[in-house]
Amino acid sequence: MAIDRRQLIIEAATKSFSLFGYKATTMDQVAKLANVGKGTIYTFFKNKEELFDEIITTLIRDMKVVAEEAMDKNSTFYENAHRVLFRLLEFRKSHQLTIKLFQEERDIGTQAVVEVVQRVEQAIINYMKGIIQEAIDRDEIKPCNPEITAFVMLKLYVSLIFDWERNHNPLEKEEISHLFKLYFFNGLEK
């Protein structure tokens, strides 16, 4: 059986980025973890940036699969929006690479990582934008700017899941769903 060296390199790099972050990962480390010569890496990838880009592209593809699995054509827009956002943020919370990247973005602000975090966020917004546009087209929700709405929905979820937990006990999934519905769909007006 032939060894897929390219895949070994990608797995080793993912492990290195997950453990040490982008900035601290070197091609030497990746070569050691993959058990290949450093030159072998360069037969597949020009540099660390290209290798990182390949991993992030795969990560975004995996996130899209998670989002699509959360969708239920028999559910309302609200239920699907909640399910998709919750699952995507659960994925972000449990996936070692995203944990490390968001930590590095916050603590160090490495430019390449800042750009990747924005790319991941934009992928989520674009996915949500499609769901929102479909709901508008079905006349299930009021006409609105789908991109701004997706952005605000994502930020609300990030706030309820990540920011709230910094100083409080985590909210239950049902409570997040209730707050999402209250703030987003019902509004606070009596």
Helices and strands as residue ranges (DSSP letters): H 5-24, H 27-34, H 38-44, H 48-70, H 77-94, H 96-107, H 111-137, H 146-158, I 159-163, G 164-166, H 173-180, I 181-186
